[in-house]
Amino acid sequence: MYALAINGSPRKGGNTEILLETTLEPLTEAGWETELIKVGGKPMHGCMACYKCMENKDNKCVLKTDNFNEIFEKISRADAIILGSPTYFTDVSAELKAVLDRTGIVSIANGQVLRGKIGAAVVAVRRGGATHVYDTINHMFLMSQMIVPGSTYWNMGYGREKGDVKNDAEGLRNMNHLGMAIAWLGKAVKPHISSYPAPRD
């Protein structure tokens, strides 16, 4: 099975990256293929609401000025998608918001590509606003018919400077448990994914 983590932070080696790596560790130990990619700080255009994806139905966004389509190929293949973001004025980074919006619409345009996949949100925060970031990510997951596992608390890690989340023992335990929960859920769901119900017309 394959778990894809997407880092919306522009910081290399920052708190969001640490939290995502901690979440992936139990999945790697459980034999999953894992990958962490970074979109923060890289060119990523927002959705233009052109709806060409609805016309073309080719599992692609018509915009070719960034690497979204390469990322969406990985999302399409993934059994679990873990999206991580720092907290920017109580919301996700601009790059991750672009990925969320374009992923959601391209999935819908192509027969609900995300349906039945596991989705988890991971948030790095200095002090406040993380719940809204968490909600922004999970709202796209939930309306896309994904399965969102819980953990020991909200999936948040506290720290401002690079590496500060390493001092948040509770946050790190939560991320580790989240990875274990995803591994357990993936094993339980995999044999039945083909029968995941599609909406009625």
C-alpha positions in Angstrom: 0.0 0.0 0.0 1.1 3.6 -0.7 0.9 6.6 1.6 1.6 10.1 0.1 2.4 13.0 2.4 2.3 16.5 0.9 4.0 19.3 2.8 2.5 22.7 2.3 5.3 24.5 4.2 8.0 26.4 2.4 10.5 25.7 5.2 13.0 23.0 4.5 13.3 20.8 7.6 10.6 22.8 9.4 7.9 21.7 11.9 5.4 20.6 9.3 8.0 18.3 7.7 8.9 16.8 11.1 5.3 16.1 11.9 4.6 14.4 8.5 7.8 12.3 8.8 6.7 11.2 12.3 3.3 10.2 10.9 4.9 8.2 8.0 7.3 6.2 10.3 4.7 3.6 11.5 3.5 3.2 7.9 7.0 2.5 6.7 7.4 0.0 9.6 4.1 -1.7 8.6 5.5 -2.3 5.1 3.8 0.6 3.3 5.5 2.4 0.5 5.7 6.0 1.7 6.6 9.3 0.0 6.9 12.9 1.3 6.7 15.6 -1.3 6.9 19.4 -0.8 4.7 22.0 -2.5 5.2 24.9 -0.1 7.5 27.6 -1.6 7.1 26.2 -5.1 4.9 27.5 -8.0 1.4 26.2 -7.6 -1.5 28.1 -9.3 -5.0 28.2 -7.8 -8.0 26.7 -9.5 -9.3 29.0 -12.3 -12.8 27.5 -12.3 -12.6 27.0 -16.0 -14.1 23.5 -15.7 -12.0 22.1 -18.6 -11.3 19.1 -16.4 -15.1 18.4 -16.5 -14.9 18.4 -20.3 -11.7 16.6 -20.8 -12.1 13.9 -18.1 -8.4 12.9 -18.5 -7.4 13.0 -14.8 -5.6 16.2 -15.4 -5.9 19.9 -14.8 -5.7 22.0 -17.9 -3.0 24.3 -16.3 0.4 23.1 -17.2 2.5 25.9 -15.6 3.3 23.9 -12.4 3.6 20.2 -11.4 0.1 19.7 -10.1 -0.7 17.0 -12.6 2.4 15.0 -11.5 1.2 15.3 -7.9 -2.4 14.3 -8.9 -1.0 11.1 -10.5 0.5 10.2 -7.1 -2.7 11.2 -5.3 -4.7 8.9 -7.7 -2.3 6.0 -6.9 -2.2 6.6 -3.1 -4.2 4.5 -0.6 -3.7 7.3 2.0 -3.1 11.0 1.6 -1.7 13.0 4.4 -1.7 16.8 3.9 0.4 19.0 6.2 0.4 22.8 6.5 1.7 25.5 8.8 -0.8 27.9 10.2 -1.0 31.1 8.1 -3.5 33.5 9.6 -5.6 30.5 10.8 -5.5 28.7 7.4 -3.4 26.5 5.1 -0.6 27.9 3.0 -1.5 29.3 -0.4 0.2 26.4 -2.2 -1.6 23.7 -0.2 -4.9 25.5 -0.8 -4.3 25.4 -4.5 -3.6 21.7 -4.3 -6.8 21.1 -2.3 -9.0 23.0 -4.7 -7.6 21.5 -7.8 -7.5 18.0 -6.4 -11.1 18.2 -5.3 -12.4 19.4 -8.7 -10.3 17.1 -10.8 -11.4 14.2 -8.7 -15.1 15.1 -9.1 -14.6 15.5 -12.9 -13.2 12.0 -13.2 -15.7 10.0 -11.3 -14.7 10.7 -7.7 -11.1 9.6 -7.8 -10.7 10.2 -4.1 -13.7 8.1 -3.0 -12.7 5.5 -0.4 -9.1 6.8 0.1 -7.8 7.5 3.6 -7.2 11.2 4.3 -5.5 12.8 7.2 -4.6 16.5 8.1 -1.5 17.5 10.0 -0.9 21.0 11.2 2.0 22.9 12.6 1.1 26.0 14.7 2.9 28.5 16.9 -0.1 29.1 19.2 -3.6 29.5 17.8 -5.6 29.0 14.6 -4.7 25.3 13.9 -8.2 24.0 14.2 -9.3 26.1 11.2 -6.4 24.7 9.2 -7.3 21.2 10.2 -10.9 21.9 9.2 -9.9 23.3 5.8 -8.1 20.1 4.9 -10.7 17.7 6.3 -13.6 19.5 4.6 -12.2 18.6 1.2 -11.6 15.0 2.3 -15.0 14.6 3.7 -16.9 16.0 0.7 -14.8 13.8 -1.6 -16.0 10.6 0.1 -12.7 9.9 1.8 -12.3 8.1 5.1 -10.8 10.3 7.9 -9.3 8.4 10.9 -9.0 9.9 14.3 -6.1 9.9 16.7 -5.4 10.7 20.3 -6.1 14.5 19.8 -6.4 16.9 16.9 -3.4 16.3 14.6 -1.4 19.5 15.7 2.1 20.1 16.7 3.2 23.2 18.5 6.4 25.2 17.8 7.5 28.4 16.0 11.2 27.9 15.1 12.5 25.0 13.0 12.5 21.9 15.1 10.5 23.3 18.0 7.8 20.6 17.5 10.4 18.0 18.7 9.7 19.4 22.2 6.0 18.8 21.8 5.9 15.2 23.2 2.1 15.0 23.1 2.0 16.2 19.5 4.6 13.7 18.4 2.8 10.8 20.1 -0.4 11.9 18.3 1.4 11.8 14.9 2.9 8.4 15.6 -0.6 7.1 16.6 -2.1 8.7 13.5 0.4 6.7 11.4 -0.6 3.5 13.2 -4.3 4.2 12.8 -3.8 4.8 9.0 -1.9 1.5 8.7 -4.7 -0.4 10.6 -7.5 1.3 8.6 -5.8 0.7 5.3 -5.5 -3.0 6.1 -9.1 -3.2 7.1 -10.4 -1.2 4.1 -8.3 -2.6 1.2 -10.2 -5.8 0.6 -13.5 -3.9 0.4 -12.5 -0.8 -1.5 -14.1 -1.9 -4.8 -17.5 -2.0 -3.1 -17.3 1.5 -1.6 -20.7 2.9 -2.4 -21.1 5.5 -5.2 -23.7 8.2 -4.8 -27.1 7.6 -6.5 -28.0 9.7 -9.5 
